Amino acid sequence: MTAIRFEIRDRKPYAGGETFGAFGMFEHIEGRIEYAVTPGHEANRAIVDLDAAPREPDGRVAFAGDFTVVAPVTRSAGALLLDVPNRGRRLPFSQFNRAAPEDLLADPCAPGDGFLFRHGFALASIGWQWDAAEGLGLDAPHAEPGGHPARGEVVCRVQPDRDSTWTHFGQLGDVSYPPADLEDPAARLFVQRDDNAPYELLPRTCWRFARERQGRVVPDGTHIHVADGMRAGTVYTLVYTAEGAPVVGAGLLALRDAAAALRAGDGVSPLEYGFDRVHAFGASQTGRVLRHFLHLGLNRDEGGVRAFDGVLAHIAGGQRGDFNHRFAQPSSLGAPGPGQAFPFAGTAAEDPHTGRTAGLFDAEADLPKVFFTNTSWEYWRGDAALVHVEPGGDRDLPEHPNERRYAFAGTHHVNGMLPPTDTFPLTGTRGRYTFNVVDHSPLVRAALVNLDRWVAGVAEPPPSAVPRLADGTLVERGEALERFEGLQTPDEAQLGGLSHLDLGPETARGVCRFPARRLEPFPRLVSSVGPDLNETGGIRLPDITVPVGVHTGWNPRHPTQGAPRQAAAFAGFSRFFDAGALADRYGTREAYSERVRAAARRLVETGYVLEDDEELLVRNALTRYDLASGKERESERESDGVGA
């Protein structure tokens, strides 16, 4: 086993000593983990620049990170769930336990309804991201090729929501790499109308690394200032030279080695017992981390100990990410890089642009059971279909024996939002229409339990459920958009997606040339829609099968924030039927309730929803019915009076 040491900084009863069913009291442990890995070892060779990091006297490379463990006081848990924190944030307390946002502000480990612990899961959140601005992070080693700090290119993408002369260029967080020279004449700023448009180079004399303070333009290494102004909705791509690159891929080794140590238990981890089953969970950014982890074949440590038996990669689409190249930014969003390259599906397929045949799982000799779960938004982003379609876009791919693929019809990336709103409260980003209200958390909870049962040999999981070419439920985006007459839709030509990329001749060793050259696009397919404009492919909740409105995975940007024919990040919309249409469809609320109960029961019987959540499905659907039929027709209002 890789060398590892846990330092406990706080240990206390969890949730004030509350008991969780048959699993009793849990304890809450916080601390640090010290790692030491061997460069050149077969288990570590995929990590870029590990061999260029400073070494300890024993020849190992050392680094350290944060951890949180919530586990039964005595051995009673069935499995360990290892959480891959999203930008430092512990995810399972909201994703699975449904802890309220206000409770999580007071305590990031608030128990919520205790779902995980009532089902016998212990939980470990492991810091892996070297540039996490808050929460759990990692102190990564730095690369020193030739004995000197690395220098190289950094790429950042920004799309302002308002007109301004200056903006911050951090990627969903702080600026990871400050420019080595604020006056560097080789720094470049490119402008695009949208992500599919050609790059236009802005002359270096027209912009600078600076911001405005008290009416003056002052040099600043975290902002760019454009004398003629930056336009809302326009895409700006910044490329500059930085000095000092961490070994970003060390974060992947931290996840692996922490999982292996916690599996072993007594004498290695803080717990007196180990685990027969260890699963990993990541969502969005960290779902992509887990896809990257599998792609690099990292599931056994230096001693041959398995890290994960099951992996639940949620809302990751078909991408990996900025997790293992020089000057990688783990929080990067949208700038094309090596994490957006082929292969996309677990099953091997041929890339029509290069003729190369490969699969996401090719390097993994000890493949865990894997669930890929995606919402409609990842399909509309342009890449989720690549998880199960040939890269040429003309044939469904058979699934790998160790995987299941699930699409959550009519949902969006950030889960259902109530009360109805068109504005993300944390960012101020707006959609043209009210955001999607469908709650897909019952499907995620069932996926975790089904994955654990599969690994334990208790039961096969429900069959994969995704839109497919073979049955006509998977179509081009334009074909779906044509159905939405009377609504302002995005322009298909301005919607993003993945393309074959040219990142320069040194990409294989983790050194990239930016910005990437986009070549031929990969297919960008979505679910078809039925007569009521709801999606026909994937797992369909009662909101979709017994609808009181239309629920999508796309929502145009609000006109006041520019680029109104592009899609708002992370968002779909919900638009309720009017009261007359509801009466024509269902008659009374009681009749509607009966149909919802039947739909919920079918989902429980097929295994896509747990019996625990059957009543929640009914309550959710009735809440939406009341919104649709009530006097306050929030989701029918156009944002700021903008017509459809």
Stockholm file with secondary structure:
# STOCKHOLM 1.0

chainA/1-644         MTAIRFEIRDRKPYAGGETFGAFGMFEHIEGRIEYAVTPGHEANRAIVDLDAAPREPDGRVAFAGDFTVVAPVTRSAGALLLDVPNRGRRLPFSQFNRAAPEDLLADPCAPGDGFLFRHGFALASIGWQWDAAEGLGLDAPHAEPGGHPARGEVVCRVQPDRDSTWTHFGQLGDVSYPPADLEDPAARLFVQRDDNAPYELLPRTCWRFARERQGRVVPDGTHIHVADGMRAGTVYTLVYTAEGAPVVGAGLLALRDAAAALRAGDGVSPLEYGFDRVHAFGASQTGRVLRHFLHLGLNRDEGGVRAFDGVLAHIAGGQRGDFNHRFAQPSSLGAPGPGQAFPFAGTAAEDPHTGRTAGLFDAEADLPKVFFTNTSWEYWRGDAALVHVEPGGDRDLPEHPNERRYAFAGTHHVNGMLPPTDTFPLTGTRGRYTFNVVDHSPLVRAALVNLDRWVAGVAEPPPSAVPRLADGTLVERGEALERFEGLQTPDEAQLGGLSHLDLGPETARGVCRFPARRLEPFPRLVSSVGPDLNETGGIRLPDITVPVGVHTGWNPRHPTQGAPRQAAAFAGFSRFFDAGALADRYGTREAYSERVRAAARRLVETGYVLEDDEELLVRNALTRYDLASGKERESERESDGVGA
#=GR chainA/1-644 SS CCEEEEEEEEEEEGGGGCBCGGGCBEEEEEEEEEEEECTTCGGGTTSTTGGGSCCCTTSCEEEEEEEEEEEESSSCCSEEEEECCBTTBCCHHHHTTCCCHHHHHHCTTCCTTCHHHHTTEEEEEECCCTTCSSSSCEECCEECGGGSCCEEEEEEEECCSSCEEEEECCSSSSCSSCBSCTTCTTCEEEEESSTTSCCEEECGGGEESEEEETTEEEECTTEEEEEEEECTTCEEEEEEEEECEECTTHHHHHHHHHHHHHHHCTTTSSSSSCCSCEEEEEETHHHHHHHHHHHTTCCBCTTCCBCCSEEEEESCTTCCCSSSSTTCCTTCCSSCCGGGSSCCSSSCEECTTTCCEECTTTTCSSCCEEEEEEEHHHHHHTCGGGGTBCTTSSSBCCCCTTEEEEEETTCCTTCCCSSCCSBCTTTCCBBSSCBCCCCCHHHHHHHHHHHHHHHHTSCCCCCCBCCCTTTTCEEEHHHHHTTCTTSCCCCGGGCCCCEEEECCTTGGGTCCCSSCEEEEECCCEEECBCTTSCBCSSBCCHHHHSCSEEECSCCBBCGGGSCTTSBCTTCCBEEECCHHHHHHHHSSHHHHHHHHHHHHHHHHHHTSSCGGGHHHHHHHHHHHHHHHHSSCCGGGSCGGGCCC
#=GC SS_cons         CCEEEEEEEEEEEGGGGCBCGGGCBEEEEEEEEEEEECTTCGGGTTSTTGGGSCCCTTSCEEEEEEEEEEEESSSCCSEEEEECCBTTBCCHHHHTTCCCHHHHHHCTTCCTTCHHHHTTEEEEEECCCTTCSSSSCEECCEECGGGSCCEEEEEEEECCSSCEEEEECCSSSSCSSCBSCTTCTTCEEEEESSTTSCCEEECGGGEESEEEETTEEEECTTEEEEEEEECTTCEEEEEEEEECEECTTHHHHHHHHHHHHHHHCTTTSSSSSCCSCEEEEEETHHHHHHHHHHHTTCCBCTTCCBCCSEEEEESCTTCCCSSSSTTCCTTCCSSCCGGGSSCCSSSCEECTTTCCEECTTTTCSSCCEEEEEEEHHHHHHTCGGGGTBCTTSSSBCCCCTTEEEEEETTCCTTCCCSSCCSBCTTTCCBBSSCBCCCCCHHHHHHHHHHHHHHHHTSCCCCCCBCCCTTTTCEEEHHHHHTTCTTSCCCCGGGCCCCEEEECCTTGGGTCCCSSCEEEEECCCEEECBCTTSCBCSSBCCHHHHSCSEEECSCCBBCGGGSCTTSBCTTCCBEEECCHHHHHHHHSSHHHHHHHHHHHHHHHHHHTSSCGGGHHHHHHHHHHHHHHHHSSCCGGGSCGGGCCC
//
